[in-house]
Structure formats: structure tokens, C-alpha cells
Amino acid sequence: MRQLAVVVSLLAACHKPGPPPPVVAESPRAAPAAAPVDERAVILAEIERGDFAAAEGRLTALIQQQPSVDLHALRATVRERLGRDDDALDDLTRALTLGADRIDLRRRRVPMLEKRAMWAELALDLDCIVAEDPAAGLRLKRAQAKARIGDHAGAVRDYDALIEKEPENDALRLDRARSILEVGDWERSIADVTHVLLKQPTAAMYGHRGHVYWRVRLEEKAVADFRKGLELDAGEPRCLVGMAEIVLKREPARCVEFATRAIAADGGAANSWFLRGMARLLLGEREKAAGDFAKAAEIDPSLKERGAQLMTVPRDQLLQEAAGG
């Protein structure tokens, strides 16, 4: 019996469960990669909900990484919405350095350049635009821009094309007359003004033609037109200013009279004040001349330096120069 008990005891010992096997920790699984953020979609969403400041920040970061035409163009839109028009124009300009063929961006710049009187850049943009779209309105803008930068020959070419389609457009003829005069063809300039004058025999039109005659020193014809204009309207500023210019050196007192009447008719014309100031210098009325020059410069700051220079010239010298023509 004792032996049986030992055997049972040994068997039990053999079947006794041993220590649990060591637990092997599983290596942590890598988190799934986040989907890449579509920055452009985020920007467009920000723009859609009106968060322009955030959109600009994102666009600036993208542009710093890799500038592109479209990114600059989009940031220009955002900056316009933020009221930062100068920065918007800068973006469009940078975009065009990367993609000069983008006519849509040049069109966007047109009103910005007009507002800032950036005529040279405007003329260049319009050259590109008109090459693809020679619409009358665009040609007119280009003609006006070219005239402002002194490219009167280019302006005349545009006016010629416009007038060919609208031969009775008086405003176009008068604009062309100014540019034609600048390129030296005064007879053709007179022809344009006369064409309009025959349809509109007004005091202003006589004054307009009189100034062309005076510009080319056809004094008798100029005086005749100015007098005709004043017969029709004694207060016509163009005719009064024209007469003031003609008599300035010979009869400064009469110049003061004509200029004073011109100022009464149109006090916002800088040349009327300036002419009267010059006449008063010749008459020795320096204080009054200084006041007239100051008023002229207030209206047109470009006249300030010229007025100041005249105030330094002795009266005798001014009279001598006036007598010499």
C-alpha cells in the first residue's frame, strides 16, 4: 500500500502544471499614416468662409516653398479682399515674371495701374492684351496711356484705327489732334479740330483751335479764333487763357486782365493763376505774383519749382527776356 501511495504521489507530481510560459510582448503597431493635407483645398475653404488672413498666411508659406504663377495670382485675390491693393498689384507683377503670357493677369492689372497712374506699365500690358483682343475700348485706353508717356506716334496709330471705324467721333478726333500736334504734323491737327468745329461752332472749339494755331506761332489765326470764341461767350476760359498767353510779354497788364477773367470763369485752372503770376512779376508786383504762383502750385504741384525759380529772377532780366521774344 505504501508503494502504491508513492506511485500515485509521483504521478500527481508529473501532472502538476508548471509555471506559466513567459509572456512575449508584441511590438507596438505603427499608427496608420495621416492623409496628406491638401493645402490648396484648405485655402479655398478659408476663402469661401471669408477667413482671408488665414488664407494669406497659408499662401505665403506655400510661395516661400515654391513660388508659382497661380499661387501669386490667388494671393493677389486674397489681398484685394483684405483691402491691400498695393500688395495685390505686387503679387500680379511677380506672377507675370513667372508667366509673362498670362493675359488674364494683365487684364487684372489694368484698373490697378490706371488708378496709380502707372502709364508706362499700363501701355506695355495693353500692348499684350490688344494683340489678342483689339477691342475699341482697349485701343482707346492704350492710346491715352501712350500719349501720357510721350509715345504720341503710337497713340496716333491707335486713334487712326479707332476713327476709321467711327469717323464722326468728335472726342477721338480731338484726342488725335493733340497727339498729332506733338509729332509735328500741325496741319493735320488743325484739320481734325476744324472737322469738329464745323459741327460744333462753340466758343470752346474756337479756343481749342486757337491754341493749336498759337502753338505753331500762327498768332493772327490764333487771335482771330480766340476773339471769335469770346464773341460767342465772353467767359470762355480757353479763349481768355489764350489771349493772356499772347499778350503776356508785350502787354502784361492786359494779360492780368484776361487771366483774372479766366480765373473768375474757372478758378481751378492752374495755368490761369500761373500766367497772372508771370504778368505780375513783369509789372513788379512781386507779392501778388508770389500769391498767384502759390495758388497755381496748390492746384498743380509740378508748377511749384518753376514758380520759385521765377521769383529769384530780377525784374530787369525778366523784362529783357520778354522784349527779346
FENKASUL-V615123 format. One record per helix or strand of 2 or more residues. SS is the DSSP state (alpha for helix, beta for strand). FROM is the first residue (numbers start at 1). TO is the last residue. If there is no record, write none. Layout:
BEGIN
SS FROM TO
SS FROM TO
END
This chain:
BEGIN
alpha 2 15
alpha 39 48
alpha 52 65
alpha 69 81
alpha 85 98
alpha 103 115
alpha 119 132
alpha 136 148
alpha 152 165
alpha 170 182
alpha 186 199
alpha 203 215
alpha 219 232
alpha 237 247
alpha 252 265
alpha 270 282
alpha 286 299
alpha 301 311
alpha 315 323
END
